[in-house]
Every structure is written in structure tokens, then in C-alpha cells.
Amino acid sequence: MSKITSHVLDASRGKPAQGVPILLERNKDGKWVEVSRATTNADGRVPDLWAEGMKLETAIYRLTFDTQKYFQSIGTQGFYPEVPIVFEIHDAAQHYHVPLLISPFSYSTYRGS
């Protein structure tokens, strides 16, 4: 089944980032429409971001990670309160994995597998 997945790693601690709220949206006619919300588990993953039966469509999507909430939960002040990642899906038959690596003053992402 084709879907969108993600996970978050805290590079500054060398650990998965547990408790990061994530919002998945799809751009429809120039407006962002919520698709789902989830929070990373102890492994930094969001197994429930893409619910069973949801249909992936070719479109522009946005994942927004609430990094402020995460860093506050571990007693650290970060520079980026949220990280929005906008990406475009051209082939709805594929799987799309969008990892995020964070630290209090930087972040990085890529298309995973």
C-alpha cells in the first residue's frame, strides 16, 4: 500500500525524538487541508500517521513538526519552534518516507525509503 511515513531523530542526543506532534496536510486548490495528526512514539516513528484505507493522491503535501513542544519536554530551548516540510508526490503508487533529523539549532530532511 502506498503511503506517507516519517520518523524524527534528535541528532544532538543521538536518540529518537519521542513525543513530537506532526500534522500532515495536502494542498487542495491553493489551501492546506488536514489529512491527519500523530505524535512520534518511543522509536521516533509515527505508525498511525497514515490510516488504513486512506488513498494517496498526486498532490503537494506538507508535514509540520512541532519541535518546540519536543524540546520543551526535554528541558531544552530550540531555535525553530516548528519545521514545515513541503513535498510533491507525482506517483501515488510509491511509498514516501520523510525523515527529520533535529537539534536545537538545526534540522535536516531527505526522502527516505
TORMAR-391755 format. One record per residue (C-alpha): y, x, z. Coordinates in steps of 0.2 Angstrom, whole numbers. Layout:
<numars>
<numar <Y; X; Z>>;
...
</numars>
This chain:
<numars>
<numar <0; 0; 0>>;
<numar <17; 7; -4>>;
<numar <30; 8; 10>>;
<numar <43; 17; 18>>;
<numar <39; 28; 34>>;
<numar <49; 40; 44>>;
<numar <47; 52; 59>>;
<numar <60; 61; 69>>;
<numar <58; 79; 77>>;
<numar <70; 87; 89>>;
<numar <71; 105; 82>>;
<numar <81; 110; 97>>;
<numar <67; 106; 109>>;
<numar <53; 109; 97>>;
<numar <46; 91; 101>>;
<numar <45; 74; 93>>;
<numar <60; 63; 97>>;
<numar <54; 48; 106>>;
<numar <65; 33; 108>>;
<numar <76; 34; 93>>;
<numar <81; 17; 86>>;
<numar <80; 16; 67>>;
<numar <87; 2; 56>>;
<numar <81; 0; 38>>;
<numar <92; -9; 26>>;
<numar <91; -12; 7>>;
<numar <107; -14; -4>>;
<numar <107; -30; -12>>;
<numar <122; -34; -24>>;
<numar <133; -21; -15>>;
<numar <129; -27; 3>>;
<numar <117; -20; 15>>;
<numar <103; -32; 21>>;
<numar <92; -28; 36>>;
<numar <74; -25; 32>>;
<numar <68; -20; 49>>;
<numar <71; -11; 65>>;
<numar <60; 0; 75>>;
<numar <60; 14; 88>>;
<numar <51; 30; 87>>;
<numar <35; 32; 98>>;
<numar <30; 47; 109>>;
<numar <25; 56; 92>>;
<numar <42; 53; 85>>;
<numar <35; 41; 72>>;
<numar <39; 23; 68>>;
<numar <22; 14; 64>>;
<numar <30; -3; 64>>;
<numar <45; 1; 53>>;
<numar <36; -7; 38>>;
<numar <27; -23; 42>>;
<numar <11; -28; 34>>;
<numar <14; -39; 19>>;
<numar <31; -33; 16>>;
<numar <34; -29; -3>>;
<numar <43; -13; -8>>;
<numar <56; -16; -22>>;
<numar <65; -4; -33>>;
<numar <82; -3; -24>>;
<numar <94; 8; -14>>;
<numar <89; 9; 4>>;
<numar <97; 16; 20>>;
<numar <89; 22; 36>>;
<numar <101; 23; 51>>;
<numar <95; 33; 66>>;
<numar <104; 31; 82>>;
<numar <104; 49; 88>>;
<numar <117; 45; 101>>;
<numar <105; 34; 111>>;
<numar <92; 48; 110>>;
<numar <102; 62; 115>>;
<numar <110; 52; 130>>;
<numar <92; 48; 135>>;
<numar <88; 67; 137>>;
<numar <105; 71; 145>>;
<numar <112; 80; 130>>;
<numar <128; 77; 121>>;
<numar <127; 77; 102>>;
<numar <140; 78; 89>>;
<numar <133; 65; 77>>;
<numar <131; 48; 85>>;
<numar <121; 41; 70>>;
<numar <113; 48; 55>>;
<numar <113; 37; 39>>;
<numar <101; 42; 25>>;
<numar <103; 33; 9>>;
<numar <90; 35; -5>>;
<numar <85; 26; -21>>;
<numar <67; 20; -25>>;
<numar <63; 20; -43>>;
<numar <44; 17; -42>>;
<numar <39; 4; -30>>;
<numar <21; 9; -31>>;
<numar <23; 25; -22>>;
<numar <24; 29; -4>>;
<numar <41; 35; 3>>;
<numar <41; 46; 19>>;
<numar <59; 51; 25>>;
<numar <58; 63; 40>>;
<numar <73; 68; 50>>;
<numar <75; 84; 60>>;
<numar <89; 84; 73>>;
<numar <98; 95; 85>>;
<numar <114; 91; 95>>;
<numar <125; 98; 81>>;
<numar <115; 97; 65>>;
<numar <102; 87; 56>>;
<numar <91; 89; 40>>;
<numar <80; 77; 30>>;
<numar <69; 78; 14>>;
<numar <57; 67; 5>>;
<numar <40; 70; 14>>;
<numar <23; 64; 9>>;
</numars>
